[in-house]
Amino acid sequence: MQRTLWWVVATAGCGAAAADVEAPAPVSGRVLEAGCGTTYDTLQAAVNAAVSGDAIDVCPGTYDERVTVAGKQLTLRSTGGAAVTTLNGAGWGGALVVRAGADVTVDGLTIVNGRADVGGDLSCSDSALQLRNSVLSAGRATRGAGLGAVNCTGVVEANTFEGDDAWWSGGGAYVQGAGLVIRNNVFRG
């Protein structure tokens, strides 16, 4: 598969740095909408209705729910960007869980207030993950309060991890097993 490289300017502190960021792969299936005044009021309802290859356009707003993607190839992308599109786990459990052989692209979401053993805000196990242009914040976990990844492949780039609190290890991110590339992210607090 051919991918296009984009130039992204990321700032941390006072300086700026350019980084290569791969463009998300084109969607091969349908495009569903979540929270746009359409059939799917919740992100989980759209995920449940989706089939592998579909994309879910997530409209701006705050989604107070936990979302699980298992065994599907899906793209979850914000139509307004991370500044206006939030998945709030509200401390009930992992805010976004990717498992059971799923292949998920997440682009432009803020994921907050997740709470789990591994991966408070975002947990990935035995799956593939592309995480870009997102913010993971205020997660709580034993390991990986922002991102907890066990036996996951893919790329985590151009994200911000902030204010995540792990009781044991990996406040921002915890990765076990080879295959997940983490590059050009900002970790703070």
N, CA, C and O of each residue as an XYZ file, in Angstrom:
756
protein
N       0.837     -1.157      0.000
C       0.000      0.000      0.000
C       0.891      1.232      0.000
O       1.847      1.306      0.771
N       0.588      2.187     -0.849
C       1.361      3.417     -0.929
C       0.765      4.436      0.025
O      -0.454      4.591      0.098
N       1.630      5.132      0.758
C       1.161      6.163      1.683
C       1.822      7.478      1.321
O       2.947      7.500      0.820
N       1.134      8.554      1.570
C       1.642      9.885      1.319
C       2.176     10.452      2.625
O       1.546     10.290      3.670
N       3.334     11.116      2.583
C       3.876     11.750      3.773
C       3.486     13.213      3.787
O       3.610     13.899      2.772
N       3.012     13.705      4.934
C       2.697     15.113      5.122
C       3.735     15.706      6.046
O       4.330     14.985      6.847
N       3.964     16.992      5.956
C       4.813     17.686      6.908
C       3.918     18.310      7.963
O       2.947     18.994      7.640
N       4.242     18.076      9.210
C       3.496     18.634     10.320
C       4.471     19.419     11.176
O       5.586     18.961     11.427
N       4.066     20.592     11.624
C       4.893     21.371     12.533
C       4.336     21.181     13.931
O       3.184     21.516     14.204
N       5.166     20.639     14.815
C       4.758     20.410     16.201
C       5.589     21.303     17.093
O       6.790     21.455     16.872
N       4.968     21.901     18.105
C       5.715     22.756     19.005
C       5.715     22.177     20.401
O       4.715     21.632     20.868
N       6.840     22.303     21.054
C       6.965     21.913     22.462
C       7.881     22.933     23.092
O       9.017     23.092     22.645
N       7.437     23.614     24.091
C       8.242     24.681     24.659
C       8.254     25.861     23.701
O       7.196     26.304     23.252
N       9.444     26.378     23.382
C       9.545     27.568     22.537
C       9.908     27.260     21.104
O       9.753     28.130     20.246
N      10.390     26.049     20.796
C      10.854     25.745     19.452
C       9.848     24.954     18.667
O       8.900     24.411     19.234
N      10.036     24.882     17.380
C       9.170     24.090     16.510
C      10.022     23.065     15.789
O      11.198     23.305     15.516
N       9.433     21.931     15.484
C      10.142     20.878     14.768
C       9.225     20.305     13.713
O       8.020     20.186     13.932
N       9.779     19.950     12.575
C       8.984     19.334     11.512
C       9.112     17.825     11.625
O      10.170     17.309     11.986
N       8.040     17.125     11.319
C       8.043     15.672     11.416
C       7.239     15.077     10.277
O       6.249     15.665      9.843
N       7.652     13.921      9.790
C       6.887     13.209      8.774
C       5.712     12.527      9.451
O       5.887     11.842     10.459
N       4.535     12.705      8.915
C       3.357     12.023      9.432
C       2.662     11.388      8.246
O       2.341     12.062      7.267
N       2.433     10.097      8.337
C       1.756      9.411      7.245
C       0.294      9.797      7.217
O      -0.355      9.890      8.259
N      -0.220     10.021      6.024
C      -1.643     10.303      5.877
C      -2.434      9.047      6.193
O      -1.989      7.941      5.886
N      -3.617      9.205      6.809
C      -4.435      8.022      7.068
C      -4.790      7.313      5.767
O      -4.988      7.955      4.735
N      -4.867      6.007      5.820
C      -5.228      5.229      4.637
C      -6.650      5.582      4.213
O      -7.495      5.864      5.063
N      -6.922      5.570      2.924
C      -8.278      5.860      2.475
C      -9.266      4.830      3.015
O      -8.924      3.668      3.235
N     -10.481      5.283      3.219
C     -11.535      4.417      3.733
C     -12.074      3.585      2.574
O     -12.301      4.104      1.481
N     -12.278      2.288      2.822
C     -12.738      1.397      1.755
C     -14.221      1.076      1.850
O     -14.781      0.481      0.929
N     -14.867      1.457      2.946
C     -16.270      1.113      3.136
C     -17.151      2.339      3.250
O     -16.873      3.386      2.664
N     -18.207      2.191      4.010
C     -19.164      3.275      4.221
C     -18.614      4.308      5.196
O     -17.644      4.051      5.910
N     -19.244      5.474      5.217
C     -18.940      6.488      6.215
C     -20.200      6.698      7.044
O     -21.235      7.120      6.529
N     -20.095      6.394      8.349
C     -21.201      6.591      9.274
C     -20.910      7.849     10.077
O     -19.754      8.259     10.189
N     -21.937      8.462     10.635
C     -21.744      9.643     11.454
C     -22.240      9.376     12.866
O     -23.264      8.724     13.070
N     -21.493      9.894     13.837
C     -21.896      9.770     15.243
C     -22.101     11.164     15.811
O     -21.245     12.037     15.667
N     -23.244     11.365     16.456
C     -23.515     12.620     17.129
C     -23.810     13.787     16.221
O     -23.720     14.936     16.654
N     -24.154     13.536     14.991
C     -24.396     14.603     14.017
C     -25.886     14.832     13.785
O     -26.275     15.420     12.775
N     -26.719     14.373     14.712
C     -28.151     14.477     14.513
C     -28.669     13.418     13.548
O     -29.746     13.562     12.970
N     -27.885     12.348     13.383
C     -28.267     11.271     12.479
C     -28.675     10.043     13.294
O     -29.000     10.157     14.476
N     -28.656      8.907     12.677
C     -29.088      7.662     13.300
C     -28.310      7.314     14.569
O     -28.880      6.745     15.500
N     -27.034      7.641     14.621
C     -26.178      7.210     15.725
C     -25.896      8.361     16.680
O     -25.072      9.229     16.392
N     -26.581      8.362     17.812
C     -26.383      9.403     18.814
C     -25.121      9.181     19.627
O     -24.556     10.129     20.173
N     -24.673      7.925     19.711
C     -23.465      7.614     20.469
C     -22.416      7.025     19.549
O     -22.720      6.470     18.492
N     -21.183      7.162     19.978
C     -20.084      6.582     19.218
C     -20.162      5.059     19.240
O     -19.900      4.413     18.225
N     -20.520      4.477     20.388
C     -20.615      3.019     20.466
C     -21.700      2.487     19.541
O     -21.517      1.425     18.945
N     -22.819      3.183     19.399
C     -23.878      2.742     18.479
C     -23.362      2.711     17.043
O     -23.677      1.791     16.288
N     -22.573      3.710     16.665
C     -21.997      3.729     15.319
C     -20.989      2.596     15.141
O     -20.956      1.954     14.091
N     -20.164      2.347     16.169
C     -19.201      1.240     16.117
C     -19.935     -0.089     15.976
O     -19.529     -0.941     15.186
N     -21.001     -0.269     16.727
C     -21.768     -1.515     16.656
C     -22.360     -1.732     15.266
O     -22.421     -2.868     14.796
N     -22.795     -0.670     14.605
C     -23.413     -0.778     13.282
C     -22.390     -0.910     12.160
O     -22.719     -1.377     11.069
N     -21.168     -0.504     12.420
C     -20.133     -0.504     11.388
C     -19.644     -1.922     11.087
O     -19.708     -2.817     11.930
N     -19.157     -2.094      9.864
C     -18.492     -3.327      9.462
C     -17.055     -2.976      9.087
O     -16.740     -1.809      8.855
N     -16.199     -3.965      9.030
C     -14.796     -3.724      8.693
C     -14.677     -2.938      7.397
O     -15.340     -3.234      6.403
N     -13.817     -1.931      7.435
C     -13.594     -1.066      6.295
C     -14.345      0.246      6.384
O     -14.084      1.157      5.598
N     -15.276      0.367      7.327
C     -16.059      1.588      7.477
C     -15.272      2.653      8.231
O     -14.315      2.359      8.948
N     -15.705      3.902      8.046
C     -15.191      5.035      8.821
C     -16.355      5.631      9.587
O     -17.498      5.597      9.132
N     -16.053      6.176     10.748
C     -17.056      6.863     11.540
C     -16.587      8.304     11.705
O     -15.562      8.564     12.335
N     -17.352      9.243     11.130
C     -17.089     10.661     11.310
C     -17.753     11.081     12.605
O     -18.973     10.997     12.745
N     -16.947     11.532     13.547
C     -17.445     11.901     14.868
C     -17.603     13.422     14.903
O     -16.625     14.164     14.808
N     -18.847     13.867     15.041
C     -19.130     15.298     15.064
C     -18.691     15.915     16.382
O     -18.595     15.216     17.390
N     -18.419     17.239     16.389
C     -17.998     17.905     17.609
C     -19.005     17.691     18.746
O     -20.214     17.618     18.528
N     -18.471     17.596     19.945
C     -19.291     17.405     21.134
C     -18.538     16.566     22.139
O     -17.406     16.149     21.895
N     -19.177     16.318     23.282
C     -18.611     15.458     24.313
C     -19.449     14.198     24.399
O     -20.667     14.260     24.566
N     -18.798     13.066     24.286
C     -19.441     11.757     24.325
C     -19.088     11.114     25.666
O     -17.970     10.635     25.853
N     -20.040     11.105     26.593
C     -19.829     10.521     27.919
C     -20.155      9.034     27.845
O     -21.266      8.608     28.160
N     -19.170      8.262     27.426
C     -19.383      6.829     27.245
C     -18.040      6.124     27.161
O     -16.994      6.748     26.983
N     -18.101      4.813     27.293
C     -16.938      3.962     27.028
C     -17.201      3.269     25.703
O     -18.320      2.834     25.432
N     -16.166      3.169     24.877
C     -16.317      2.594     23.544
C     -15.358      1.426     23.392
O     -14.184      1.524     23.749
N     -15.867      0.315     22.858
C     -15.039     -0.858     22.588
C     -15.149     -1.215     21.116
O     -16.245     -1.304     20.561
N     -13.982     -1.421     20.487
C     -13.921     -1.917     19.115
C     -13.212     -3.265     19.176
O     -12.052     -3.336     19.582
N     -13.897     -4.330     18.778
C     -13.332     -5.677     18.811
C     -13.448     -6.315     17.432
O     -14.538     -6.407     16.868
N     -12.305     -6.757     16.895
C     -12.286     -7.555     15.675
C     -12.715     -6.865     14.404
O     -13.015     -7.549     13.426
N     -12.762     -5.532     14.362
C     -13.156     -4.811     13.153
C     -12.039     -3.875     12.711
O     -11.232     -3.424     13.524
N     -12.002     -3.592     11.415
C     -11.112     -2.571     10.877
C     -11.949     -1.309     10.698
O     -12.807     -1.250      9.817
N     -11.697     -0.287     11.543
C     -12.490      0.942     11.516
C     -11.604      2.173     11.610
O     -10.493      2.121     12.139
N     -12.114      3.274     11.089
C     -11.492      4.576     11.264
C     -12.454      5.442     12.058
O     -13.616      5.596     11.681
N     -11.969      6.012     13.162
C     -12.735      6.957     13.971
C     -12.068      8.306     13.790
O     -10.937      8.505     14.232
N     -12.770      9.253     13.132
C     -12.136     10.536     12.848
C     -13.081     11.682     13.181
O     -14.263     11.664     12.836
N     -12.532     12.665     13.852
C     -13.304     13.837     14.227
C     -13.500     14.737     13.020
O     -12.582     14.914     12.219
N     -14.685     15.302     12.885
C     -14.934     16.253     11.796
C     -14.499     17.663     12.180
O     -14.370     18.528     11.314
N     -14.271     17.902     13.485
C     -13.890     19.242     13.929
C     -12.555     19.316     14.646
O     -12.104     20.406     14.995
N     -11.916     18.180     14.872
C     -10.622     18.151     15.536
C     -10.728     17.897     17.025
O     -11.807     17.955     17.614
N      -9.574     17.611     17.618
C      -9.507     17.222     19.030
C      -9.948     18.335     19.975
O     -10.399     18.046     21.084
N      -9.830     19.582     19.573
C     -10.197     20.690     20.458
C     -11.698     20.736     20.745
O     -12.117     21.315     21.748
N     -12.510     20.132     19.875
C     -13.965     20.224     20.039
C     -14.672     18.871     20.059
O     -15.902     18.815     20.067
N     -13.900     17.778     20.069
C     -14.501     16.445     20.027
C     -13.877     15.585     21.124
O     -12.699     15.237     21.051
N     -14.678     15.239     22.151
C     -14.153     14.571     23.335
C     -14.910     13.290     23.640
O     -16.140     13.270     23.682
N     -14.150     12.219     23.853
C     -14.690     10.971     24.389
C     -14.325     10.964     25.864
O     -13.146     10.892     26.212
N     -15.327     11.037     26.733
C     -15.122     11.150     28.168
C     -15.511      9.842     28.849
O     -16.694      9.522     28.961
N     -14.510      9.085     29.303
C     -14.767      7.830     30.006
C     -15.373      8.037     31.379
O     -15.880      7.084     31.970
N     -15.336      9.255     31.905
C     -15.943      9.651     33.174
C     -15.550      8.759     34.355
O     -16.298      8.648     35.327
N     -14.374      8.123     34.269
C     -13.900      7.294     35.370
C     -14.619      5.964     35.511
O     -14.425      5.262     36.503
N     -15.447      5.606     34.538
C     -16.226      4.362     34.611
C     -15.432      3.146     34.159
O     -15.793      2.021     34.505
N     -14.374      3.338     33.405
C     -13.570      2.261     32.851
C     -12.718      2.836     31.742
O     -12.599      4.055     31.621
N     -12.116      1.965     30.920
C     -11.326      2.436     29.794
C     -12.215      3.221     28.836
O     -13.279      2.739     28.447
N     -11.794      4.418     28.453
C     -12.617      5.247     27.575
C     -12.728      4.622     26.178
O     -13.826      4.530     25.630
N     -11.603      4.195     25.603
C     -11.604      3.532     24.296
C     -10.794      2.253     24.405
O      -9.619      2.285     24.771
N     -11.417      1.129     24.089
C     -10.765     -0.178     24.159
C     -10.730     -0.773     22.754
O     -11.765     -0.912     22.104
N      -9.525     -1.123     22.293
C      -9.307     -1.748     20.987
C      -8.760     -3.132     21.268
O      -7.696     -3.265     21.873
N      -9.486     -4.190     20.828
C      -9.062     -5.544     21.213
C      -9.488     -6.583     20.173
O     -10.175     -6.282     19.197
N      -9.055     -7.798     20.424
C      -9.499     -8.987     19.670
C      -9.244     -8.878     18.174
O     -10.123     -9.170     17.362
N      -8.031     -8.454     17.814
C      -7.667     -8.419     16.399
C      -8.225     -7.242     15.631
O      -8.256     -7.273     14.401
N      -8.667     -6.204     16.322
C      -9.173     -5.010     15.639
C      -8.019     -4.280     14.951
O      -6.855     -4.463     15.307
N      -8.352     -3.468     13.978
C      -7.396     -2.611     13.270
C      -8.061     -1.241     13.214
O      -8.931     -1.000     12.377
N      -7.646     -0.339     14.113
C      -8.365      0.913     14.315
C      -7.456      2.111     14.081
O      -6.321      2.153     14.555
N      -7.977      3.081     13.343
C      -7.338      4.378     13.185
C      -8.169      5.396     13.959
O      -9.381      5.496     13.768
N      -7.508      6.147     14.830
C      -8.152      7.221     15.585
C      -7.464      8.514     15.174
O      -6.242      8.628     15.273
N      -8.244      9.491     14.710
C      -7.667     10.740     14.223
C      -8.477     11.930     14.731
O      -9.644     12.095     14.377
N      -7.844     12.759     15.567
C      -8.423     14.026     15.968
C      -9.431     13.983     17.089
O     -10.369     14.780     17.099
N      -9.267     13.068     18.046
C     -10.170     13.001     19.192
C      -9.417     13.374     20.468
O      -8.213     13.142     20.577
N     -10.132     13.949     21.426
C      -9.620     14.070     22.784
C     -10.264     12.949     23.573
O     -11.486     12.794     23.559
N      -9.445     12.165     24.264
C      -9.926     11.027     25.054
C      -9.512     11.282     26.491
O      -8.323     11.390     26.791
N     -10.506     11.380     27.392
C     -10.224     11.795     28.760
C     -10.915     10.914     29.795
O     -11.875     10.197     29.509
N     -10.381     11.003     31.015
C     -11.015     10.448     32.219
C     -11.295      8.948     32.162
O     -12.252      8.471     32.772
N     -10.462      8.204     31.433
C     -10.604      6.755     31.453
C      -9.944      6.179     32.689
O      -9.023      6.779     33.245
N     -10.407      5.029     33.116
C      -9.827      4.378     34.300
C      -9.831      2.877     34.054
O     -10.881      2.285     33.808
N      -8.646      2.260     34.122
C      -8.531      0.821     33.861
C      -7.233      0.299     34.469
O      -6.413      1.077     34.955
N      -7.052     -1.013     34.439
C      -5.795     -1.598     34.885
C      -4.680     -1.242     33.905
O      -3.628     -0.757     34.319
N      -4.900     -1.479     32.597
C      -3.936     -1.126     31.549
C      -4.663     -0.264     30.522
O      -5.628     -0.706     29.898
N      -4.190      0.970     30.352
C      -4.775      1.859     29.360
C      -6.033      2.559     29.829
O      -7.139      2.180     29.445
N      -5.871      3.565     30.648
C      -7.034      4.286     31.163
C      -7.821      4.974     30.059
O      -9.010      4.707     29.887
N      -7.167      5.860     29.308
C      -7.859      6.565     28.235
C      -8.023      5.673     27.010
O      -9.110      5.609     26.437
N      -6.962      4.985     26.603
C      -7.017      4.116     25.429
C      -6.254      2.833     25.720
O      -5.070      2.865     26.057
N      -6.937      1.715     25.588
C      -6.328      0.404     25.800
C      -6.338     -0.359     24.487
O      -7.376     -0.480     23.837
N      -5.169     -0.875     24.098
C      -5.060     -1.677     22.876
C      -4.430     -3.015     23.241
O      -3.351     -3.059     23.831
N      -5.110     -4.110     22.887
C      -4.534     -5.435     23.131
C      -4.747     -6.326     21.917
O      -5.845     -6.419     21.367
N      -3.656     -6.981     21.518
C      -3.673     -7.947     20.419
C      -4.364     -7.393     19.181
O      -5.190     -8.073     18.572
N      -4.029     -6.159     18.804
C      -4.683     -5.475     17.686
C      -3.703     -4.533     17.012
O      -2.529     -4.481     17.377
N      -4.191     -3.786     16.021
C      -3.405     -2.758     15.336
C      -4.041     -1.404     15.623
O      -5.265     -1.276     15.665
N      -3.188     -0.385     15.821
C      -3.663      0.940     16.182
C      -2.869      2.005     15.438
O      -1.639      1.974     15.413
N      -3.581      2.942     14.837
C      -2.996      4.159     14.295
C      -3.650      5.291     15.082
O      -4.858      5.500     14.971
N      -2.871      6.020     15.872
C      -3.394      7.107     16.698
C      -2.680      8.385     16.302
O      -1.461      8.495     16.429
N      -3.464      9.365     15.813
C      -2.872     10.608     15.319
C      -3.714     11.811     15.732
O      -4.930     11.719     15.903
N      -3.025     12.945     15.888
C      -3.681     14.244     16.065
C      -4.689     14.247     17.202
O      -5.711     14.929     17.122
N      -4.414     13.497     18.253
C      -5.354     13.342     19.354
C      -4.729     13.783     20.669
O      -3.518     13.981     20.764
N      -5.576     13.934     21.682
C      -5.140     14.304     23.024
C      -5.655     13.239     23.983
O      -6.843     12.916     23.976
N      -4.760     12.688     24.814
C      -5.149     11.741     25.858
C      -4.824     12.407     27.187
O      -3.671     12.749     27.450
N      -5.847     12.593     28.030
C      -5.668     13.417     29.214
C      -6.456     12.880     30.407
O      -7.539     12.315     30.258
N      -5.885     13.073     31.582
C      -6.532     12.781     32.861
C      -6.948     11.320     33.017
O      -7.907     11.015     33.727
N      -6.223     10.418     32.349
C      -6.480      8.993     32.517
C      -5.864      8.478     33.806
O      -4.910      9.062     34.319
N      -6.407      7.385     34.330
C      -5.878      6.737     35.532
C      -5.786      5.246     35.249
O      -6.712      4.653     34.697
N      -4.662      4.641     35.631
C      -4.479      3.210     35.392
C      -3.330      2.698     36.245
O      -2.529      3.475     36.764
N      -3.263      1.386     36.380
C      -2.095      0.784     36.999
C      -0.895      0.957     36.072
O       0.195      1.316     36.517
N      -1.102      0.700     34.783
C      -0.063      0.869     33.767
C      -0.679      1.565     32.550
O      -1.727      1.160     32.048
N      -0.003      2.624     32.088
C      -0.445      3.307     30.883
C      -1.737      4.089     31.062
O      -2.763      3.746     30.473
N      -1.689      5.128     31.864
C      -2.906      5.892     32.133
C      -3.452      6.565     30.877
O      -4.667      6.641     30.698
N      -2.569      7.055     30.005
C      -3.023      7.621     28.732
C      -3.270      6.523     27.725
O      -4.383      6.364     27.224
N      -2.222      5.759     27.427
C      -2.282      4.655     26.465
C      -1.650      3.429     27.095
O      -0.523      3.489     27.586
N      -2.362      2.332     27.082
C      -1.823      1.049     27.494
C      -1.928      0.101     26.312
O      -3.026     -0.177     25.830
N      -0.782     -0.398     25.841
C      -0.773     -1.252     24.656
C      -0.025     -2.547     24.964
O       1.142     -2.521     25.356
N      -0.701     -3.669     24.785
C      -0.105     -4.981     24.991
C      -0.275     -5.756     23.690
O      -1.393     -6.029     23.254
N       0.869     -6.109     23.073
C       0.882     -6.851     21.809
C       0.097     -6.147     20.707
O      -0.708     -6.763     20.008
N       0.344     -4.854     20.567
C      -0.284     -4.065     19.506
C       0.767     -3.609     18.510
O       1.927     -3.397     18.863
N       0.350     -3.462     17.279
C       1.215     -2.938     16.228
C       0.630     -1.613     15.756
O      -0.508     -1.275     16.083
N       1.413     -0.866     14.988
C       0.922      0.380     14.413
C       1.796      1.551     14.778
O       2.961      1.393     15.144
N       1.202      2.756     14.671
C       1.937      3.992     14.881
C       1.116      4.928     15.762
O      -0.087      5.099     15.568
N       1.796      5.527     16.728
C       1.220      6.550     17.595
C       2.066      7.795     17.365
O       3.229      7.840     17.767
N       1.477      8.827     16.705
C       2.277     10.010     16.375
C       1.424     11.272     16.327
O       0.229     11.237     16.035
N       2.089     12.392     16.626
C       1.475     13.724     16.569
C       0.314     13.862     17.550
O      -0.705     14.476     17.235
N       0.477     13.281     18.752
C      -0.535     13.348     19.802
C       0.022     14.089     21.006
O       1.228     14.315     21.107
N      -0.866     14.464     21.915
C      -0.466     15.054     23.187
C      -1.004     14.184     24.317
O      -2.189     13.853     24.355
N      -0.120     13.823     25.227
C      -0.467     13.067     26.433
C      -0.241     14.018     27.603
O       0.872     14.509     27.788
N      -1.286     14.289     28.402
C      -1.102     15.250     29.482
C      -1.940     14.888     30.705
O      -3.095     14.476     30.596
N      -1.326     15.054     31.862
C      -2.031     14.876     33.124
C      -2.536     13.472     33.390
O      -3.511     13.296     34.121
N      -1.888     12.464     32.808
C      -2.280     11.070     33.047
C      -1.516     10.540     34.260
O      -0.362     10.909     34.477
N      -2.158      9.677     35.047
C      -1.570      9.223     36.307
C      -1.637      7.701     36.411
O      -2.715      7.120     36.535
N      -0.460      7.064     36.359
C      -0.389      5.608     36.510
C       0.105      5.267     37.903
O       1.029      5.897     38.418
N      -0.518      4.268     38.508
C      -0.127      3.860     39.850
C       1.179      3.067     39.841
O       1.925      3.106     40.819
N       1.466      2.356     38.767
C       2.660      1.519     38.729
C       3.682      2.025     37.715
O       4.807      2.351     38.094
N       3.315      2.098     36.428
C       4.269      2.562     35.417
C       3.547      3.111     34.195
O       2.397      2.765     33.925
N       4.242      3.971     33.464
C       3.731      4.491     32.210
C       2.600      5.477     32.362
O       1.486      5.215     31.909
N       2.866      6.621     32.999
C       1.827      7.627     33.150
C       1.208      7.997     31.813
O      -0.007      7.893     31.647
N       2.023      8.426     30.857
C       1.519      8.774     29.534
C       1.229      7.557     28.695
O       0.153      7.442     28.106
N       2.200      6.626     28.634
C       2.023      5.437     27.797
C       2.796      4.264     28.371
O       3.886      4.425     28.920
N       2.223      3.100     28.237
C       2.841      1.838     28.630
C       2.703      0.902     27.430
O       1.599      0.676     26.935
N       3.841      0.356     26.963
C       3.821     -0.534     25.806
C       4.526     -1.827     26.180
O       5.663     -1.808     26.653
N       3.848     -2.952     25.967
C       4.423     -4.271     26.207
C       4.353     -5.045     24.902
O       3.281     -5.179     24.311
N       5.497     -5.556     24.450
C       5.562     -6.274     23.177
C       6.040     -5.330     22.085
O       5.851     -4.116     22.170
N       6.655     -5.895     21.072
C       7.207     -5.092     19.986
C       6.132     -4.810     18.939
O       5.142     -5.535     18.837
N       6.340     -3.760     18.172
C       5.471     -3.518     17.036
C       4.737     -2.196     17.032
O       4.221     -1.796     15.989
N       4.669     -1.498     18.159
C       3.997     -0.206     18.196
C       5.061      0.881     18.183
O       5.896      0.954     19.085
N       5.027      1.720     17.161
C       5.993      2.806     17.025
C       5.386      4.066     17.626
O       4.281      4.467     17.263
N       6.111      4.682     18.542
C       5.666      5.926     19.173
C       6.679      7.006     18.807
O       7.856      6.923     19.159
N       6.185      8.040     18.079
C       7.106      9.087     17.643
C       6.387     10.432     17.514
O       5.190     10.497     17.236
N       7.160     11.501     17.726
C       6.696     12.857     17.523
C       5.434     13.204     18.308
O       4.522     13.842     17.782
N       5.389     12.778     19.570
C       4.291     13.097     20.471
C       4.793     14.054     21.536
O       6.000     14.217     21.709
N       3.872     14.689     22.251
C       4.201     15.550     23.376
C       3.668     14.874     24.634
O       2.493     14.513     24.710
N       4.562     14.706     25.635
C       4.179     14.133     26.933
C       4.422     15.229     27.980
O       5.530     15.755     28.086
N       3.388     15.568     28.747
C       3.572     16.560     29.806
C       2.655     16.260     30.981
O       1.549     15.743     30.827
N       3.155     16.604     32.154
C       2.377     16.447     33.380
C       2.106     15.034     33.719
O       1.459     14.754     34.728
